[in-house]
């Protein structure tokens, strides 16, 4: 299972773990998850926003599970592809929405971390390119 493990796999495994298990938090406390995401308190206390956070988090958890599935199948190029798309699109959207809603510091943080994840995938670092 870990026969081909190298240090360059650590970022992908970190992202897979964070998305898989971090995405479970809203099932237990959507309010806390929204606050942790960095959105303003008005979203966290909104009963209408909380189920949406659960829906979205279920989808993000699926992406993390897909990354683990590819990883344990030794499909490292596929892991890099998921990292590229996840980082660029989700990181960009997260950054934009947080910025637009007044959580500017969190928006910049999310956009930059998304860019780093996307770059890791773009350069095929997990696959060893």
Phi, psi and omega in degrees: 000314179252026183300325184256016183297134171225168180299335180289352177275344185301313179300319179295318179292325176296312180297317179298318180293314181297319181285322180293306186273328175296328179289349179275340183306316181300335178295334181261326179202091180298323180300311180296322179295319179294318178297316179295330178295331178109002179285156179301156183304329181301331176284317183298323182272353181285116178296334179286327182281332187297315177296328179295322177298321179294315178303310183295321181292327176299322180290321179292322177300322178298320179297317177298318179295323176297318178299316177298318180300312178298318182300311183287350171265007182061031178261071187289328176296324178292323175300316179298322178297317178297318179300316180300308183292315179300310182295313183291309186280304183293317178298319178295314179295315179302313180298315181298311183294315178300316179300312182298327182270009174096358178265066190296315180299314179295323178299315178295316179301315181292319179294318180292318178292324175298319178296321178295318178296316179297318180297320178301316178291317182302318182274004175063038186293327179291320181283347177090026180289000000 
